[in-house]
């Protein structure tokens, strides 16, 4: 991935984060409340929404997925394992 693609990806993440933050504001939902209900640190969720975290892996990635900022993508090999299990069941 080129530096231009990474830059574009990061800016689109920031745009989506801004949209989610606006949704919190419009709905009157408190970020801290949302965070605690899902087992996340309110500080970390705020950092993700500000764009202060890259959200590449770990908890910040899980927060971004839960917020809808990043798509849910299975880990490598997970789809292959599921497909193999489906064939065994048939």
C-alpha positions in Angstrom: 0.0 0.0 0.0 1.5 3.3 -1.0 1.7 6.3 1.3 -1.0 8.1 -0.7 -3.4 5.1 -0.1 -2.6 5.1 3.6 -3.1 8.8 3.9 -6.5 8.5 2.0 -7.5 5.6 4.2 -6.7 7.5 7.4 -8.6 10.6 6.2 -11.6 8.5 5.4 -11.4 6.9 8.8 -11.4 10.4 10.3 -14.4 11.4 8.2 -16.3 8.4 9.4 -15.3 9.0 13.0 -16.6 12.6 12.7 -19.9 11.3 11.3 -20.2 8.8 14.2 -19.4 11.6 16.7 -22.1 13.7 15.1 -24.5 10.8 15.5 -23.7 10.6 19.2 -24.4 14.3 19.5 -27.6 14.2 17.5 -29.0 11.2 19.4 -28.0 12.5 22.8 -26.0 9.4 23.5 -23.2 9.8 26.0 -19.9 8.4 24.7 -19.0 7.2 28.2 -22.3 5.4 28.6 -22.0 3.7 25.2 -18.4 2.7 26.0 -19.1 1.1 29.4 -22.2 -0.8 28.0 -19.8 -2.4 25.5 -16.9 -2.9 27.9 -14.6 -0.3 26.4 -12.7 2.5 28.1 -14.5 5.9 27.5 -11.1 7.5 27.0 -10.1 5.0 24.3 -13.4 5.5 22.5 -12.9 9.3 22.6 -9.4 8.9 21.2 -10.7 6.7 18.4 -13.4 9.3 17.6 -10.9 12.1 17.6 -8.6 10.1 15.2 -5.8 9.9 17.8 -5.6 6.1 17.4 -4.7 4.3 14.2 -7.2 1.4 15.0 -5.0 -1.1 13.2 -5.2 -3.9 15.8 -6.3 -4.7 19.4 -8.9 -2.9 21.4 -8.8 0.3 19.3 -9.6 -1.7 16.2 -12.5 -3.5 18.0 -13.8 -0.1 19.1 -13.7 1.2 15.5 -15.5 -1.9 14.3 -18.2 -1.5 17.1 -18.6 2.2 16.1 -19.0 1.3 12.5 -15.9 3.3 11.5 -14.2 0.1 10.2 -15.8 -2.9 8.6 -15.9 -6.3 10.4 -13.4 -8.5 8.6 -12.6 -12.0 9.7 -9.1 -12.9 10.6 -7.0 -14.7 8.0 -7.9 -18.3 7.7 -11.3 -18.0 9.4 -13.4 -18.1 6.2 -11.5 -21.1 5.0 -12.1 -22.9 8.3 -15.8 -22.1 8.2 -16.0 -23.3 4.5 -14.3 -26.6 5.5 -16.7 -27.1 8.4 -19.7 -26.5 6.1 -18.4 -29.2 3.7 -18.1 -31.7 6.5 -21.6 -31.1 7.6 -23.1 -31.9 4.2 
